[in-house]
Structures are given as C-alpha cells and as structure tokens.
C-alpha cells in the first residue's frame, strides 16, 4: 500500500513502509544518532551511491558530522583542502539557500572550480543533492546524497522539496528536545535543583535561554552579566557571587555539537545560604567543627574540588569526610543531607 503526499499543485505516492520508517525516526528525536537516522530515511527514498551530513555555522568552516559509503580519503581530502570551496556552503552564506538543491543546478557563481574541476572529478561523483535543516542563529545541518553516475532528476528534486517540510518538522522537534536537555543539564555533581541555562555560539552570540535563565536575568541584571563576562574571559569553569547568592558554571561544547559547535553552555544555580543568625543543625546532628564546615559548604552548592580547595585537603579526603557525614546523619546522598538540614532548620 502507499499514501499520497500532497501540496497545492501535485500529489506524490509514498510507500507505506517508508512512512513506517519515518515513525521509527521520529522515535529517535533527542537521541545522538537522530540525523543519521534522517539521512538513512532520505537515502532510502532517493537513489544514491553515498551520503553525508555536514553542519554549517557562522564563523567556522563546514563540519562533517557523518558519512555513509564515503571513503575515508575523500573525507580527509574535503576537510584538509576542499571544504572552503564547498558550493553549498557558499550558497548558505549568501542566505539564499533553497530547502533542497542539487549541485548540477547551482548557479556557477557559487561553484568554485577547485570543487567541481578538482574535488568532484578526482573522487568521481556526478551530482549532489542537499536538503537544508535550519537551526538557530543562521546555523544549519544539511543532508547530502551523492550519485556516481547520472544527475539527480527533476522528479527526485521535486520529491525532496515535498518531503522537506516533514523532515524539517522532525528536525525542529529534535532541536527543541536537545535544547530542553541543555536547559535541564545538571553539571553540579550533586546539585539539588535545576537551574537556568543559556547556550552561546563560539562567538558569544545567544542561541537559547530557558525560562529559568530569563528569570535569573530579571532578578540579577548587570551582576549576572558581569559574571558571564568574567567567566568567559578566564579559563575558569565556575564563578561564585556569594553576596548575590548564585553560582554560574560553564561547559565548553564539543566541535561536533550540532546546535553550537565549539560554543558555550552557561548554567545558573541559586544558592540558599543559611542566614547569619540561623543555628546550623550541628547541635541536633552532633557534628564536629570540621563536619559543620563541610556541611555549610555543601549547603552553599560547592562541588568537591571547591570544597577541597577551601578546606585545604584532597578531593579524596573530602569524599571520605562526606561519607562519614552521611553515616552520622543516617542519609545516603547529598540531596538527602540537604533536605535533612533544611527540615531541622525549618
């Protein structure tokens, strides 16, 4: 059986098996191999001999994320010499990229001779078809199919245009899911709460901030902005602003991160300090001065490395102290210790 795919002018029949495969790909939304699955779905519909996934982002050269049936020497040649001549990259930089396009139909003004007369001829492919999947801030992922002989037909290009809205919808859901995962990432090893998150590209441009981040900006304003500049301008991974009661942490995103290659993830966490007049629960818990000091640092949201530096001991010693503190208080985790402390103080 087959199902028709319609637009305002035409009707194309797609196999039921292909539509079922589309459902399987949808189930991979948010997973690391999502775009690999998308590429396989496209390749199963349009005849080809090889396939690529390439990411384009402002200020960086094209980044090959995945290939199918492409010799390693071809990928190496592209990365070392010819990616700066990639005609699809030049077209994308002009901001005139169509949702789907073929190498054979591209205007000659965006097809450098180094690519068509050297790279294409050397590696013996006759045509390429690219399907654009946009991301935030003028970044995109493109799915590519290659033919070794003949050109992609007008019918194949038309079919690619017709399925592009479906692919783009799945892709957008994947981007949203990935951003949500960024917004809930817990980079504090024992954090007891989820904070605000902001994703920046490698040049510091904002790509995404969750609701908790926007609330933090409203609450802390210039103080938070200063902490961001301070953190980005140093090699540090954490910035404490104790009078303002928050911690700002930074994660460097890898070059193969689809959303922000080489970018930065900033995570904001509020610190709920005990008031100066509060009596810490050391009496109720029968804690020693050293254990009380450790508990207070834990309540401030300090990680093991920061506690070790503050107390002048090794990380291993901190972990041993922490375990003894757990045993004395009858808990098995930092979260439980914090809840116990708050219940006593409350």
Secondary structure, 3 states (H helix, E strand, C coil): CEEEEECCCCEEEEEHHHHHHHHHHHCCCCCCCHHHHHHHHHHHHCCCCEEEEEEECCCCCCEEEEEECCCHHHHHHHHHHHHHHCHHHHHHHCCCCCCEEEHHHCCHHHCCHHHHHHHHHHCCCCEEEEEEEECCCCCEEEEEEEECCCCCCHHHHHHHHHHHHHHHHHHHHHHHHHHHHHHCCCCCCCCCCCCEEEEECCCCCEEEECHHHHHHHHHHCHHHHHHHHHHHCCCCCEEEEHHHCEEEEEEECCCCCCCCCCCEEEEEEECCCCCCCCCCCHHHHCCCHHHHHHHHHHHCCCCHHHHHHHHCCCHHHHHHHHHHHHHHHCCCCHHHHHHHHHHHHC
